[in-house]
Amino acid sequence: MKRERILVLGGEGKTGRPVAAKLRERGYEVRIGSRSAEIPFDWRDPSGWPAVLDGVKAIYIAYQPDLAVPGSDEDIRRLSRLAAEAGVTRLVLLSGRGEDAAEVSEAAMKEAGLAWTVLRGSWFFQNFSEGLFAEPILAGELVLPSATVREPFVDTRDVADMAVAALTEEGHAGKTYELTGPRLMTFREAVAEFSAAGGTDVVYTPVTVDAYAGMLRDAGMPEDVIWLVTYLFGSVLDGRNERLSDDIARVLGRPPRDFNDFARDIAETGFWRT
């Protein structure tokens, strides 16, 4: 017999996929929230939200494209209120560590009066193997507007384990967890470790934020994507996150995964032969 139904918003994304998989392993009924799902969910179309919320008891919220985007707080506020009306009892929000704008959406979620947990994630290991960074890495050079700032990169599998714990176990209501890996690394150091595990050499080139924005514009990236990326690099990557948290170890009873282990795992998937 399946347990209660849990909605995973962003269920096809970097964290949503492992969250959904781990919940199914535990016997929970999982409803994926995405535009391509059997019951479609679209952040831009609230009229379809009630149908997605029907029969759901807990929700994992990974907002697209990012909680820093203007208007995200209103979306989170509306969703949380509808969730309360639909009988949902627990909300788990993926937020951004050091993102002042994201904290506005955190506050909006709490207004609904439901049990809540906030997961403030650092930059993901998986950004190097999928998404914006993967293609230039495979081409041999990653250009980013970050030189010496160190980031406590975290594995999305650890984020997923934290989310599943918050969704299914007691003791996490009203808690805000900061999710980091076990060490601080610059982007240059991360690229070097990632490429070394694959037996190749990728050049890392730091540039200014303005130069990077120009590169993205020349590549035809949409202006909203350019704004978001430059905001994250220009504001969040200023050294404010150059510290580690032990929240993953305290909650899961084990240390967070190390970046070098992730790099070896990716090398074994055949990433470098793509």
Secondary structure as a PSIPRED ss2 file (coil, helix, strand):
# PSIPRED VFORMAT (PSIPRED V4.0)

   1 M C   1.000  0.000  0.000
   2 K C   1.000  0.000  0.000
   3 R C   1.000  0.000  0.000
   4 E C   1.000  0.000  0.000
   5 R E   0.000  0.000  1.000
   6 I E   0.000  0.000  1.000
   7 L E   0.000  0.000  1.000
   8 V E   0.000  0.000  1.000
   9 L E   0.000  0.000  1.000
  10 G C   1.000  0.000  0.000
  11 G C   1.000  0.000  0.000
  12 E C   1.000  0.000  0.000
  13 G C   1.000  0.000  0.000
  14 K C   1.000  0.000  0.000
  15 T C   1.000  0.000  0.000
  16 G H   0.000  1.000  0.000
  17 R H   0.000  1.000  0.000
  18 P H   0.000  1.000  0.000
  19 V H   0.000  1.000  0.000
  20 A H   0.000  1.000  0.000
  21 A H   0.000  1.000  0.000
  22 K H   0.000  1.000  0.000
  23 L H   0.000  1.000  0.000
  24 R H   0.000  1.000  0.000
  25 E H   0.000  1.000  0.000
  26 R C   1.000  0.000  0.000
  27 G C   1.000  0.000  0.000
  28 Y C   1.000  0.000  0.000
  29 E E   0.000  0.000  1.000
  30 V E   0.000  0.000  1.000
  31 R E   0.000  0.000  1.000
  32 I E   0.000  0.000  1.000
  33 G E   0.000  0.000  1.000
  34 S C   1.000  0.000  0.000
  35 R C   1.000  0.000  0.000
  36 S C   1.000  0.000  0.000
  37 A C   1.000  0.000  0.000
  38 E C   1.000  0.000  0.000
  39 I C   1.000  0.000  0.000
  40 P C   1.000  0.000  0.000
  41 F C   1.000  0.000  0.000
  42 D C   1.000  0.000  0.000
  43 W C   1.000  0.000  0.000
  44 R C   1.000  0.000  0.000
  45 D C   1.000  0.000  0.000
  46 P H   0.000  1.000  0.000
  47 S H   0.000  1.000  0.000
  48 G H   0.000  1.000  0.000
  49 W H   0.000  1.000  0.000
  50 P H   0.000  1.000  0.000
  51 A H   0.000  1.000  0.000
  52 V H   0.000  1.000  0.000
  53 L H   0.000  1.000  0.000
  54 D C   1.000  0.000  0.000
  55 G C   1.000  0.000  0.000
  56 V E   0.000  0.000  1.000
  57 K E   0.000  0.000  1.000
  58 A E   0.000  0.000  1.000
  59 I E   0.000  0.000  1.000
  60 Y E   0.000  0.000  1.000
  61 I E   0.000  0.000  1.000
  62 A C   1.000  0.000  0.000
  63 Y C   1.000  0.000  0.000
  64 Q C   1.000  0.000  0.000
  65 P C   1.000  0.000  0.000
  66 D C   1.000  0.000  0.000
  67 L C   1.000  0.000  0.000
  68 A C   1.000  0.000  0.000
  69 V C   1.000  0.000  0.000
  70 P C   1.000  0.000  0.000
  71 G C   1.000  0.000  0.000
  72 S H   0.000  1.000  0.000
  73 D H   0.000  1.000  0.000
  74 E H   0.000  1.000  0.000
  75 D H   0.000  1.000  0.000
  76 I H   0.000  1.000  0.000
  77 R H   0.000  1.000  0.000
  78 R H   0.000  1.000  0.000
  79 L H   0.000  1.000  0.000
  80 S H   0.000  1.000  0.000
  81 R H   0.000  1.000  0.000
  82 L H   0.000  1.000  0.000
  83 A H   0.000  1.000  0.000
  84 A H   0.000  1.000  0.000
  85 E H   0.000  1.000  0.000
  86 A H   0.000  1.000  0.000
  87 G C   1.000  0.000  0.000
  88 V C   1.000  0.000  0.000
  89 T C   1.000  0.000  0.000
  90 R E   0.000  0.000  1.000
  91 L E   0.000  0.000  1.000
  92 V E   0.000  0.000  1.000
  93 L E   0.000  0.000  1.000
  94 L E   0.000  0.000  1.000
  95 S E   0.000  0.000  1.000
  96 G E   0.000  0.000  1.000
  97 R C   1.000  0.000  0.000
  98 G C   1.000  0.000  0.000
  99 E C   1.000  0.000  0.000
 100 D H   0.000  1.000  0.000
 101 A H   0.000  1.000  0.000
 102 A H   0.000  1.000  0.000
 103 E H   0.000  1.000  0.000
 104 V H   0.000  1.000  0.000
 105 S H   0.000  1.000  0.000
 106 E H   0.000  1.000  0.000
 107 A H   0.000  1.000  0.000
 108 A H   0.000  1.000  0.000
 109 M H   0.000  1.000  0.000
 110 K H   0.000  1.000  0.000
 111 E C   1.000  0.000  0.000
 112 A C   1.000  0.000  0.000
 113 G C   1.000  0.000  0.000
 114 L C   1.000  0.000  0.000
 115 A E   0.000  0.000  1.000
 116 W E   0.000  0.000  1.000
 117 T E   0.000  0.000  1.000
 118 V E   0.000  0.000  1.000
 119 L E   0.000  0.000  1.000
 120 R E   0.000  0.000  1.000
 121 G E   0.000  0.000  1.000
 122 S C   1.000  0.000  0.000
 123 W C   1.000  0.000  0.000
 124 F E   0.000  0.000  1.000
 125 F H   0.000  1.000  0.000
 126 Q H   0.000  1.000  0.000
 127 N H   0.000  1.000  0.000
 128 F H   0.000  1.000  0.000
 129 S C   1.000  0.000  0.000
 130 E C   1.000  0.000  0.000
 131 G H   0.000  1.000  0.000
 132 L H   0.000  1.000  0.000
 133 F H   0.000  1.000  0.000
 134 A H   0.000  1.000  0.000
 135 E H   0.000  1.000  0.000
 136 P H   0.000  1.000  0.000
 137 I H   0.000  1.000  0.000
 138 L H   0.000  1.000  0.000
 139 A H   0.000  1.000  0.000
 140 G C   1.000  0.000  0.000
 141 E E   0.000  0.000  1.000
 142 L E   0.000  0.000  1.000
 143 V E   0.000  0.000  1.000
 144 L E   0.000  0.000  1.000
 145 P C   1.000  0.000  0.000
 146 S C   1.000  0.000  0.000
 147 A C   1.000  0.000  0.000
 148 T C   1.000  0.000  0.000
 149 V C   1.000  0.000  0.000
 150 R C   1.000  0.000  0.000
 151 E E   0.000  0.000  1.000
 152 P C   1.000  0.000  0.000
 153 F C   1.000  0.000  0.000
 154 V E   0.000  0.000  1.000
 155 D C   1.000  0.000  0.000
 156 T H   0.000  1.000  0.000
 157 R H   0.000  1.000  0.000
 158 D H   0.000  1.000  0.000
 159 V H   0.000  1.000  0.000
 160 A H   0.000  1.000  0.000
 161 D H   0.000  1.000  0.000
 162 M H   0.000  1.000  0.000
 163 A H   0.000  1.000  0.000
 164 V H   0.000  1.000  0.000
 165 A H   0.000  1.000  0.000
 166 A H   0.000  1.000  0.000
 167 L H   0.000  1.000  0.000
 168 T H   0.000  1.000  0.000
 169 E C   1.000  0.000  0.000
 170 E C   1.000  0.000  0.000
 171 G C   1.000  0.000  0.000
 172 H C   1.000  0.000  0.000
 173 A C   1.000  0.000  0.000
 174 G C   1.000  0.000  0.000
 175 K E   0.000  0.000  1.000
 176 T E   0.000  0.000  1.000
 177 Y E   0.000  0.000  1.000
 178 E E   0.000  0.000  1.000
 179 L E   0.000  0.000  1.000
 180 T C   1.000  0.000  0.000
 181 G C   1.000  0.000  0.000
 182 P C   1.000  0.000  0.000
 183 R C   1.000  0.000  0.000
 184 L C   1.000  0.000  0.000
 185 M E   0.000  0.000  1.000
 186 T C   1.000  0.000  0.000
 187 F H   0.000  1.000  0.000
 188 R H   0.000  1.000  0.000
 189 E H   0.000  1.000  0.000
 190 A H   0.000  1.000  0.000
 191 V H   0.000  1.000  0.000
 192 A H   0.000  1.000  0.000
 193 E H   0.000  1.000  0.000
 194 F H   0.000  1.000  0.000
 195 S H   0.000  1.000  0.000
 196 A H   0.000  1.000  0.000
 197 A H   0.000  1.000  0.000
 198 G C   1.000  0.000  0.000
 199 G C   1.000  0.000  0.000
 200 T C   1.000  0.000  0.000
 201 D C   1.000  0.000  0.000
 202 V C   1.000  0.000  0.000
 203 V E   0.000  0.000  1.000
 204 Y E   0.000  0.000  1.000
 205 T E   0.000  0.000  1.000
 206 P E   0.000  0.000  1.000
 207 V C   1.000  0.000  0.000
 208 T C   1.000  0.000  0.000
 209 V H   0.000  1.000  0.000
 210 D H   0.000  1.000  0.000
 211 A H   0.000  1.000  0.000
 212 Y H   0.000  1.000  0.000
 213 A H   0.000  1.000  0.000
 214 G H   0.000  1.000  0.000
 215 M H   0.000  1.000  0.000
 216 L H   0.000  1.000  0.000
 217 R H   0.000  1.000  0.000
 218 D H   0.000  1.000  0.000
 219 A C   1.000  0.000  0.000
 220 G C   1.000  0.000  0.000
 221 M C   1.000  0.000  0.000
 222 P C   1.000  0.000  0.000
 223 E H   0.000  1.000  0.000
 224 D H   0.000  1.000  0.000
 225 V H   0.000  1.000  0.000
 226 I H   0.000  1.000  0.000
 227 W H   0.000  1.000  0.000
 228 L H   0.000  1.000  0.000
 229 V H   0.000  1.000  0.000
 230 T H   0.000  1.000  0.000
 231 Y H   0.000  1.000  0.000
 232 L H   0.000  1.000  0.000
 233 F H   0.000  1.000  0.000
 234 G H   0.000  1.000  0.000
 235 S H   0.000  1.000  0.000
 236 V H   0.000  1.000  0.000
 237 L C   1.000  0.000  0.000
 238 D C   1.000  0.000  0.000
 239 G C   1.000  0.000  0.000
 240 R C   1.000  0.000  0.000
 241 N C   1.000  0.000  0.000
 242 E C   1.000  0.000  0.000
 243 R C   1.000  0.000  0.000
 244 L C   1.000  0.000  0.000
 245 S C   1.000  0.000  0.000
 246 D C   1.000  0.000  0.000
 247 D H   0.000  1.000  0.000
 248 I H   0.000  1.000  0.000
 249 A H   0.000  1.000  0.000
 250 R H   0.000  1.000  0.000
 251 V H   0.000  1.000  0.000
 252 L H   0.000  1.000  0.000
 253 G C   1.000  0.000  0.000
 254 R C   1.000  0.000  0.000
 255 P C   1.000  0.000  0.000
 256 P C   1.000  0.000  0.000
 257 R C   1.000  0.000  0.000
 258 D C   1.000  0.000  0.000
 259 F H   0.000  1.000  0.000
 260 N H   0.000  1.000  0.000
 261 D H   0.000  1.000  0.000
 262 F H   0.000  1.000  0.000
 263 A H   0.000  1.000  0.000
 264 R H   0.000  1.000  0.000
 265 D H   0.000  1.000  0.000
 266 I H   0.000  1.000  0.000
 267 A H   0.000  1.000  0.000
 268 E H   0.000  1.000  0.000
 269 T C   1.000  0.000  0.000
 270 G C   1.000  0.000  0.000
 271 F H   0.000  1.000  0.000
 272 W H   0.000  1.000  0.000
 273 R H   0.000  1.000  0.000
 274 T C   1.000  0.000  0.000
